[in-house]
Amino acid sequence: MTKKEQESLRDYIIATDNFVVYRPSFRLHTLIAGYHWFLDWGRDALISFEGLLLITKRFDIAKEVLLTFTKNIKFGLVPNGYSGFDNRPLYNSADASLLLFEQIKKYINYTGDEEFIKENMYPYLKDIIKAYKTGIDVDDNNIYLDDDYLLVSGTPKTQNTWMDAKYGDFAVTPRNGKAVEINSLWYNALKIMEELTKRFEGEKEAKEYGSLAKKCKTAFNEKFYMPKRKCLYDVLGDNKIRPNQLFSLSLSYKVLDPNSKIAEDMIEVVTKKLLNSYGLKTLAKGEEGYVEIYEGDSFKRDTSYHQGITWVWLLGIYADSKKAIIKACKDKEKKKIWKKEYEEFKEHLRGTFAKEFYERGMVGSLSELHDSKSPYLPKGALAQGWSIAEIARVLIEKSNN
C-alpha cells in the first residue's frame, strides 16, 4: 500500500470520530446517523456499527452502543430513534431488531467477548425472536410470521424499512408484505440465535431456531426468485428491481446459496441495473416512478429519495455479496476472473471516494446520497455515518488482505 493510500485510510478513520457521540440521558455512547438533519437511529447505528466502531477497535464504545439500543426494547422492537422533542423512543422499524443479531455476531468475531453478549444481549435476542413469531402490531408495524415461515411486515401507510420516506400520511415506498431484506435478516437472526443458544444453553434448546431457519430458507428460495427478470422480488408480488435483494447474500448466514445460478444472475442484474461509481440506485431506470435527480421542495425530495437516487452505503452490501459469490465459486477460471473484477471495483472505489472526500461535497466526509445522473452531485445530509462506515470498511478490509 502506498503512503498516499495509507494517509487516505487514516483520514477515513479520523472521519468516523464525528459520528461517535455521548448521550447524557443514558450515560452511554451512541452513533449519530448524519449531519445536519439526523440524530441517532437504531437502523443507521447498526448498519454503521462495524465500520465506525469495530474496524477502528473502539470495542468499549461498541459495547455502550449495543446497550444504548437495547435499553428501550419494547414489543421486541429496537427503537428506530428517539424524538428530538421529548427523547421518547420511536418504534417504526421492522429491521433494526434483526440488524442487532448481525452486529452482535460481528462484535463476537472481532473481540471474542461472548460473556458480555451472554449477560447483556442474549436475553433481549430471545425476546425479539419470540415477539416476531407471535406478532407485533405497535405503530402499524404489523409484523408476524406467516404460515409459510416468512415474515410479513407493514401496511400501505407504514414506512418501517430503511426506504422510509413519508410525507404526511403518504408512505412513498411502504413495501408492506414479505420484503426481501426483512426475510433475509430473519433467517440470519434465527441462525445466529441457533449458534448462540448452542453455546449458552445447549443443542436441545437450539433446535427450534434451526428448524425455523430451515423452513424460512426453503420458502424464501421457492418464492423470491423471478426467472423472467433473473433477480429477486423486492417484496413478494412487487417485481421492481431494487438493491434490497443483496441482503440475501451479504449477511453472516446467507438465505440464498452463493454458489448458485440464482445468486450469479442476481448480482449480474444488480450490477447492470443499479451500480454506478457512487453507490447503488434505489430503483432501476425504466421502472415506474424512477427519479434520478434529488431536488425541489420537501415533497419532491421525499418522493424521489428511494425511487432511483444513489446511496453510498449500499456499496458495502454489494461488496459483501460479490465476495460471497467469489468465495463459494468452485470454477477456478471463473473465480480468477471474478477476483480480478472485484479488485478493479475496489480500486475504482478508492479513487472515486478519495476525490469525493477531499474535493467535493463536505470536505473530510461523505454525503448521504448522490444524483443518479452525471455529474452525480452529492446530495442529502452533508456527512452521513453509514456512508463513511461502509466505504472505510470495504477499503480497510483491502489493506488487511
Salt bridges, closest charged atoms under 4 A:
GLU5 OE2 - ARG350 NE 3.77
ASP11 OD1 - ARG10 NH2 2.99
ASP17 OD1 - ARG58 NH2 1.97
ASP40 OD1 - ARG23 NH2 2.70
GLU50 OE1 - LYS106 NZ 2.78
GLU50 OE1 - ARG393 NE 3.90
GLU64 OE1 - HIS29 ND1 2.93
ASP86 OD2 - ARG88 NE 3.65
ASP95 OD2 - ARG43 NE 2.86
GLU102 OE2 - LYS106 NZ 3.98
GLU114 OE2 - ARG199 NH1 2.42
ASP146 OD2 - LYS178 NZ 2.91
ASP148 OD2 - LYS178 NZ 2.73
ASP148 OD2 - LYS223 NZ 2.67
ASP164 OD2 - ARG43 NH1 3.54
GLU181 OE2 - ARG175 NH1 2.71
GLU194 OE1 - LYS191 NZ 2.97
GLU194 OE2 - LYS198 NZ 3.91
GLU195 OE2 - LYS105 NZ 3.19
GLU195 OE2 - ARG199 NH2 2.33
GLU201 OE2 - LYS126 NZ 3.09
GLU208 OE2 - LYS133 NZ 2.29
ASP234 OD2 - ARG175 NE 2.80
ASP234 OD2 - ARG242 NE 3.75
ASP238 OD1 - LYS240 NZ 3.71
GLU264 OE1 - LYS334 NZ 3.52
ASP265 OD1 - LYS261 NZ 2.65
GLU287 OE2 - ARG229 NH1 2.91
GLU295 OE2 - LYS300 NZ 3.75
ASP320 OD1 - LYS323 NZ 3.57
ASP320 OD2 - ARG393 NH2 2.95
GLU343 OE1 - LYS398 NZ 3.99
GLU344 OE2 - LYS340 NZ 2.64
GLU347 OE2 - ARG350 NE 3.92
GLU347 OE2 - LYS398 NZ 3.17
GLU356 OE1 - ARG360 NE 3.01
GLU356 OE2 - HIS370 NE2 3.72
GLU359 OE1 - LYS355 NZ 2.97
ASP371 OD2 - LYS379 NZ 2.79
GLU390 OE1 - ARG393 NE 2.88
GLU397 OE2 - LYS323 NZ 2.17
GLU397 OE1 - LYS346 NZ 2.54
